[in-house]
Amino acid sequence: MDVLSKLFPFRSGNRMWALVLLQGYLGCMVVVLVGGFVINFIEGDTWDDIHRRWGWSAAKQKAYGDTALDECIWFVIMTLHGMTFGEFMPISTTGHVITMVVTALGFWFTILMASVVLLSQLPGQKTKHLPHVLADMVNACWPSYLIYCILALTIGSQIGPYLSKDPSGFNDKYTGMYYMWCVAHRTVFGDIWPQKAEARYATIPFVFLSYIYPCYAMALIAVRRPSTAQHQQLLAYMNQHPEECMGPGYIVPAEAASSSSSSRGSARELQMNQMT
């Protein structure tokens, strides 16, 4: 029983976040389908003949069958989950742009899922629906993420000549921006790599930042800035429900749960003293 309680410790009022997670993941799968169809429409016809057109450096494997749709969907699924193998990769400029969007979505999808759980455990707050979590995440993180993207694109635009040869045939500032964007979002494909010391020096800080930034984003999302009215409502709710002051993730010991009403009154009085 102790093992089961550790695997499934969630109370009846602390399970709604699982449903929100499921909703978010279903939304993720919609993005996968849309991205797969778009990439197949733009450059899917080249994936079945990619080695003759672009050479073996462009991809380790070509698409088979009448259409490359299944390979494109596979590519987007792996990219969105950060599990790229390098057997398929975008070729056209539009394909690179779509891939950059998918890598960013995959980067933020993990943060979104963690935010659903985080926000559901805060004291005095019920589990939020997915749109509300998205709104909180965007509102808290857009300034820092904007700076993060500007840094990645600016530095990336300077290192194109110091990278390996782009399979699509270009090594300009846009190649560097695509490369650094993928590094900053922890999803690289092996099609381009830093070939000179200058590119390696520029890559190392973003490898570090790509690991640290999600933690920083979670810290931003966890900070609540209520209005005065919302603050007063929260205090009133805590006064009426002092047992929830610890948050939904706090499991009251059985001895305390079976205490008398006078003990609950003492808990309410203690809570009020702490709030004043």
C-alpha positions as CSV (number, residue, x, y, z in Angstrom):
1,M,0.0,0.0,0.0
2,D,2.9,2.4,0.7
3,V,4.1,1.9,-2.9
4,L,0.7,2.5,-4.3
5,S,0.3,5.7,-2.2
6,K,3.5,7.0,-3.6
7,L,2.5,6.2,-7.1
8,F,-1.0,7.6,-6.8
9,P,-1.1,10.1,-3.9
10,F,-3.6,12.4,-5.5
11,R,-6.8,13.3,-3.7
12,S,-10.2,13.6,-5.3
13,G,-9.8,17.3,-5.6
14,N,-6.3,17.1,-7.0
15,R,-6.8,15.2,-10.2
16,M,-8.3,17.7,-12.6
17,W,-4.9,18.7,-13.9
18,A,-4.6,15.3,-15.6
19,L,-7.6,16.2,-17.8
20,V,-6.1,19.5,-18.7
21,L,-2.8,17.7,-19.6
22,L,-4.8,15.4,-21.9
23,Q,-6.4,18.4,-23.5
24,G,-3.0,20.0,-24.1
25,Y,-1.6,16.9,-25.6
26,L,-4.5,16.5,-27.9
27,G,-3.9,20.1,-29.0
28,C,-0.3,19.1,-29.6
29,M,-1.4,16.3,-31.9
30,V,-3.5,18.7,-33.9
31,V,-0.3,20.8,-34.4
32,V,1.5,17.6,-35.6
33,L,-1.1,16.9,-38.2
34,V,-1.3,20.4,-39.5
35,G,2.5,20.7,-39.6
36,G,2.9,17.4,-41.4
37,F,0.4,18.3,-44.1
38,V,2.0,21.8,-44.6
39,I,5.5,20.4,-45.0
40,N,4.3,17.6,-47.3
41,F,2.5,20.2,-49.4
42,I,5.6,22.5,-49.6
43,E,8.4,20.0,-50.2
44,G,7.1,16.5,-49.8
45,D,7.6,15.8,-53.5
46,T,11.3,16.2,-53.0
47,W,11.7,13.8,-50.1
48,D,11.2,10.7,-52.3
49,D,14.0,11.8,-54.6
50,I,16.1,13.7,-52.1
51,H,19.4,11.9,-52.6
52,R,19.5,12.6,-56.3
53,R,18.5,16.2,-56.0
54,W,20.4,17.2,-52.9
55,G,22.9,14.5,-52.2
56,W,23.3,12.1,-49.3
57,S,24.2,14.9,-46.9
58,A,20.7,16.3,-47.1
59,A,19.1,13.3,-45.4
60,K,19.9,9.8,-44.3
61,Q,16.8,8.3,-45.7
62,K,14.3,9.2,-48.5
63,A,10.5,8.9,-48.4
64,Y,8.8,5.9,-49.9
65,G,5.4,5.4,-51.4
66,D,3.1,7.7,-53.4
67,T,3.4,10.5,-50.9
68,A,5.8,11.7,-48.2
69,L,2.9,12.6,-45.8
70,D,3.6,9.8,-43.4
71,E,7.3,10.7,-43.3
72,C,6.4,14.4,-42.8
73,I,4.0,13.6,-39.9
74,W,6.7,11.4,-38.4
75,F,9.2,14.2,-38.7
76,V,6.9,16.8,-37.0
77,I,6.1,14.3,-34.2
78,M,9.7,13.7,-33.4
79,T,10.6,17.4,-33.7
80,L,7.8,18.5,-31.4
81,H,8.9,16.0,-28.8
82,G,12.6,16.9,-29.2
83,M,13.5,13.4,-30.4
84,T,15.1,14.1,-33.8
85,F,17.2,11.4,-35.5
86,G,18.4,13.3,-38.6
87,E,17.0,10.8,-41.1
88,F,14.7,13.5,-42.4
89,M,15.2,17.3,-42.4
90,P,13.7,20.3,-44.1
91,I,15.3,21.5,-47.4
92,S,13.5,24.6,-48.6
93,T,13.5,28.0,-46.9
94,T,9.8,27.6,-46.1
95,G,10.5,24.2,-44.7
96,H,13.1,25.6,-42.4
97,V,10.7,28.3,-41.2
98,I,8.0,25.8,-40.4
99,T,10.5,23.6,-38.6
100,M,11.6,26.6,-36.5
101,V,7.9,27.1,-35.5
102,V,7.5,23.5,-34.6
103,T,10.7,23.4,-32.5
104,A,9.5,26.5,-30.6
105,L,6.1,24.9,-30.0
106,G,7.8,21.7,-28.7
107,F,10.0,23.8,-26.5
108,W,7.0,25.5,-24.9
109,F,4.8,22.5,-24.9
110,T,6.9,21.0,-22.1
111,I,6.7,24.2,-20.1
112,L,3.0,24.4,-20.7
113,M,2.4,20.9,-19.3
114,A,4.5,21.6,-16.3
115,S,2.7,24.8,-15.7
116,V,-0.7,23.0,-15.7
117,V,0.5,20.9,-12.7
118,L,2.3,23.8,-11.0
119,L,-0.6,26.2,-11.1
120,S,-3.0,23.5,-9.9
121,Q,-1.0,23.0,-6.7
122,L,-0.9,26.7,-5.6
123,P,-2.9,27.4,-2.4
124,G,-6.3,28.9,-2.8
125,Q,-6.4,28.2,-6.5
126,K,-8.5,25.7,-8.4
127,T,-7.1,23.9,-11.4
128,K,-7.2,26.2,-14.4
129,H,-8.5,25.3,-17.8
130,L,-6.0,25.1,-20.7
131,P,-6.8,28.5,-22.2
132,H,-6.2,30.2,-18.8
133,V,-2.9,28.4,-18.3
134,L,-1.9,29.5,-21.8
135,A,-2.8,33.1,-21.0
136,D,-0.9,33.1,-17.7
137,M,2.2,31.6,-19.5
138,V,2.2,34.1,-22.3
139,N,1.5,37.0,-20.0
140,A,4.4,36.0,-17.7
141,C,7.0,35.0,-20.2
142,W,6.6,37.0,-23.4
143,P,9.2,39.8,-22.5
144,S,11.9,37.4,-21.5
145,Y,11.2,35.0,-24.5
146,L,11.3,37.9,-26.9
147,I,14.7,38.9,-25.6
148,Y,15.8,35.2,-25.8
149,C,14.7,34.9,-29.4
150,I,16.3,38.3,-30.5
151,L,19.6,37.2,-29.0
152,A,19.5,33.8,-30.7
153,L,18.7,35.2,-34.1
154,T,21.1,38.1,-33.8
155,I,24.1,35.9,-32.9
156,G,23.0,33.2,-35.3
157,S,23.0,35.7,-38.2
158,Q,26.8,36.3,-37.6
159,I,28.0,32.7,-37.6
160,G,26.7,31.3,-41.0
161,P,30.2,31.2,-42.6
162,Y,31.6,29.3,-39.5
163,L,29.1,26.4,-39.8
164,S,29.3,23.2,-41.8
165,K,28.0,23.3,-45.4
166,D,24.2,23.6,-45.4
167,P,22.7,20.7,-47.4
168,S,20.4,23.3,-49.1
169,G,23.5,25.0,-50.5
170,F,23.6,28.2,-48.5
171,N,25.8,29.4,-45.6
172,D,24.6,32.9,-45.1
173,K,23.0,34.7,-42.1
174,Y,19.8,32.8,-42.5
175,T,21.5,29.5,-42.2
176,G,23.1,30.7,-38.9
177,M,19.7,32.0,-37.6
178,Y,18.1,28.6,-38.4
179,Y,21.0,26.8,-36.7
180,M,21.0,28.9,-33.5
181,W,17.2,28.8,-33.3
182,C,17.3,25.0,-33.2
183,V,20.1,25.1,-30.6
184,A,18.2,27.6,-28.4
185,H,15.2,25.3,-28.5
186,R,17.1,22.1,-27.9
187,T,16.1,20.4,-31.2
188,V,18.9,20.0,-33.7
189,F,18.9,17.6,-36.7
190,G,22.6,17.1,-37.5
191,D,22.3,18.8,-40.9
192,I,24.4,21.7,-39.7
193,W,27.0,21.8,-37.0
194,P,29.7,24.3,-35.8
195,Q,32.7,23.7,-37.9
196,K,35.0,26.4,-36.6
197,A,35.9,27.6,-33.1
198,E,33.9,30.8,-33.5
199,A,30.7,28.9,-34.0
200,R,31.4,26.7,-31.0
201,Y,32.1,29.7,-28.8
202,A,28.7,31.1,-29.9
203,T,26.9,27.8,-29.4
204,I,28.0,27.1,-25.9
205,P,26.1,29.9,-24.2
206,F,22.8,28.9,-25.9
207,V,23.3,25.3,-25.0
208,F,23.4,26.5,-21.3
209,L,20.5,28.9,-21.8
210,S,18.3,26.3,-23.5
211,Y,18.7,24.2,-20.3
212,I,18.1,27.0,-17.8
213,Y,15.4,29.1,-19.5
214,P,12.5,26.6,-19.0
215,C,13.3,26.7,-15.2
216,Y,13.3,30.5,-15.3
217,A,10.0,30.5,-17.2
218,M,8.4,28.2,-14.6
219,A,9.5,30.6,-11.9
220,L,7.9,33.5,-13.7
221,I,4.7,31.6,-14.2
222,A,4.5,30.6,-10.5
223,V,4.6,34.2,-9.3
224,R,1.1,35.5,-8.8
225,R,0.2,39.2,-9.0
226,P,-3.4,39.6,-8.1
227,S,-5.4,42.8,-8.0
228,T,-6.5,44.2,-4.6
229,A,-9.9,42.7,-5.1
230,Q,-8.6,39.3,-6.0
231,H,-6.2,39.5,-3.0
232,Q,-9.2,40.2,-0.6
233,Q,-11.2,37.3,-2.2
234,L,-8.3,35.0,-1.6
235,L,-8.0,36.0,2.0
236,A,-11.7,35.5,2.5
237,Y,-11.5,32.1,0.9
238,M,-8.6,31.1,3.1
239,N,-10.5,32.2,6.1
240,Q,-13.4,29.9,5.2
241,H,-11.2,27.0,4.2
242,P,-8.1,27.0,6.3
243,E,-7.5,23.4,5.5
244,E,-6.6,24.4,1.9
245,C,-4.0,26.9,2.9
246,M,-1.3,24.4,2.2
247,G,-2.4,23.8,-1.4
248,P,-4.2,20.8,-3.1
249,G,-1.0,18.8,-3.0
250,Y,-0.8,18.8,0.8
251,I,-2.3,15.7,2.3
252,V,-3.5,16.2,5.8
253,P,-2.4,13.4,8.2
254,A,-5.2,11.1,9.3
255,E,-4.9,12.1,12.9
256,A,-5.3,15.8,12.1
257,A,-8.2,15.1,9.7
258,S,-10.1,13.4,12.5
259,S,-9.6,16.2,14.9
260,S,-12.5,18.0,16.5
261,S,-14.3,21.1,15.3
262,S,-12.5,23.1,18.0
263,S,-9.2,22.1,16.4
264,R,-10.5,23.3,13.1
265,G,-11.5,26.5,14.7
266,S,-8.0,26.9,16.2
267,A,-6.6,26.3,12.7
268,R,-8.8,29.1,11.3
269,E,-7.8,31.4,14.1
270,L,-4.1,30.7,13.5
271,Q,-4.5,31.3,9.8
272,M,-6.2,34.6,10.5
273,N,-3.4,35.7,12.8
274,Q,-0.8,34.9,10.2
275,M,-2.7,36.9,7.5
276,T,-3.0,40.0,9.7
